[in-house]
Amino acid sequence: MTITITRAGDSATTTPKTLRLPDDVIDESRNVEHDLLNGDMAITLVAPRPGMGEMTLVYPDEASARAGRALHRAADHFELVDTENTARNTTYVLGQGGTRLSLDPETKRFWFLNVSYREIDL
């Protein structure tokens, strides 16, 4: 399995050892509810916001994990390509949760980079 994340602006890449996507991706509704004077309700239908969530990138060492973190600090969008599972492929921007870097508390061998993301359509 090869996972590559490419920053659009300069084609810089990071290749984590594995990728964990959330079991749930949130699609926020943008429908608008209107209370009418007669007590009824009307709803304006609007397409939901693009999906969002938090992925975990797993790196074999601290240096590559920090490079992955640095890659995500740019004001840019990113393309994730998984050659084994193309359903995971997505284009995204950094979400409101940002990034979080940590050492695997169990093995003390791997580094986790949690990346909050918002899918985008170009």
C-alpha angles and dihedrals in degrees: 000000000000120000119185128180115196126193107224100217099060104005092243111160143201125197113200120198091238140352129222115198120193120264087231130047115193120226107189117214118234096188113136122221118209123196109217124214092246091057097258124120130233124195127208108210116222127172113258122259115264116276122279136187144124125279126196119220114200118209129188094224143019096250095058091043091053090048089053089051092049090050090057094050093077121099093244144097126261138214120216115201123184110186093197100045110028091180086077093058111116145152114230149161127220110278129223092271092064119196134315123196121200143158115247101263093209106046100019085213107092132054123223123210111190111201122192108212144185117203116231136192117222 
